Amino acid sequence: MVAAEASGSLSEALGSGSDRVPEAGGAAGTVAVSIGASRSTFQALHVLRESNGTAVRVENEALLRSQRALAASEGILAELSSVAPFPAIAALRASGVIAENATVVALVTASGLKDLDRSGPDDPGFAPSEDDPDAILDAIDRDLAERRTAPPRILRP
């Protein structure tokens, strides 16, 4: 089991051997608000220890890149917190903890529509507005039409 975290509190607890999950200031300013607490839970620490797992701190830029990559390659606009496993997997592969040919499962659990204020589309001509839901639907339709003509791609971390 791997925990991708914004704060670093699980990493600190695992490193120190403590049963207390400390406050960690690393989450301040994170774009991943759903995992942005300054302290994780004892239950998460327990699961990591029982599974011989680890925790990996993920940075904002990696989250934004992962969200864009998943959207571009798979057509899935995931919440920034939901893409946190992807940079963690890449870091663990780079360090040899996860073998290059190993199969890894990452669950994407929430929509990125709630994150548009932190990670809106790169297209400066598209500014979603609560007053104009048709503009959002039109942009989605255009994007889907473009994707139907492109060959499928597999996301590689």
N, C-alpha and C positions, 0 to 999 in steps of 0.2 A: 504494500500500500504506500502511496505517495500523497502527501498533502502539499498542494501548491498554495503558498500563503503570501499575503501582502506585508504582514507585520514582522515576521521572523520569530514570533514567540515560541512556536513549536520547535524550530531549529535550535533556539537557545535552551529550551528545556531538555531536548534530546542530547545536546552537547554537554550540558552540565550534569546530566543524570538525575536531575531534580524531578520530584513528582508534582511540583508547583509549576504552572504555566505562567511565566512572568509577563508583566506589561512590556510591550516593545513599541518603540516609537516609530518603527518603520512603516506603519500603515498610514501615517499622516500624509495627506496629499495623494493617496492612491486613487486611480480612476476606477478601481474595482470595488465599488462601495459595498457590494454584498459580502465581500470577504475582508472588509476594511476595518474590522475591530482591532484594537491594539493588543488584544489578548485572545488566544484561541481557547478551546475548552479542554478540561481534563480528559473527557471522553475521547477526543481526537488524539491526544497524547497516548492514551491507553491503547487505542487501535493501532497506532504506529508502532508502539513497542511490541504488542502481541503479534503483529504481522512482520516484525523485523523490517519495518518500513523506514521512511525518511521524510523530511520536509524540505521544500525548496522555496526560497523567497523569489518572487517574480516582480519585475520592475514595470512601470507604466509603459515605456516604449515597447517592450516585448509583448505586453498585453494588446496594445494598439496594433502592432504588426500582425499578431496572431488573429485578431478579429478581422482585419482586412484580408488576410490570406485565406481564411476559412470562407469568407463571403465571396471572394474572387474565384476560388477553386471549386466550391461546393454549393454556392448560392445560399449559404446559411449565415444570417446575421445574428450572431450569438452575443449574449451579454458579455461584457468585459470580464466579469468574474468567472463566467462559464468557459472562457478560453484559457484560463490560468494553467490548466494542465499542459497545454502545448509548449510554452517556453520551458516549463519544468521538465517535460520529457526530453526536449532538445538538450537541455543542460545535463541531464542524467545520461543521455546517449554520448554526448561529447566527453564526459568524464569516465565513460566505460562502465557505469553502474547498470545501464540498460544496454544490452548488446544491439548492434546495428540492425540485425535481422530479427530481433525479438518482436513478438506481437504485443501491442499495448492497447488497452481499452481506456478511452477517456469519454466521460459523459458530458454532453452539452445540455444544460438544464434550463436555460432561460433565454429569452429573446433580447437582442440588442436594441430593439426599439426604445427601451427605457434608458439607453445610454447615449442617445443621439446628441445630447447636450455636451457630452464629453468626447465623443468619437464620431461626429457626424460625417456624412459622405464627403469624399474628396472633391466632388463636383461643386464648385462655388456657385453654380447656377441653380442648385437644388437646396432650398432651405425649407424643410418641413415646417408646417404651421398647424396648430390645432384648429385654426380657422379655415384651413383648406385641406381637408382629408383627401379630396380628389387629386391634389398634386402628389401626395404620397402614393396613392394607388397608381397613378399614371407613371411615376418613376419606377415603381416595382414592375409594372407591365413592360416598360421599355427594357429594363434589366433582364427580365425573364425571356423576352423575345431574343435579346442578344445571346443569352446563354443557350437557348435551344439550337442555335446555329453553330455554337462552338463545341469542339470535342470535349468529352468529360476529362477532368484532371483529378489526380489523386493528391491530396494534401500531404506533403512531407514536412515534418517539423524541422 
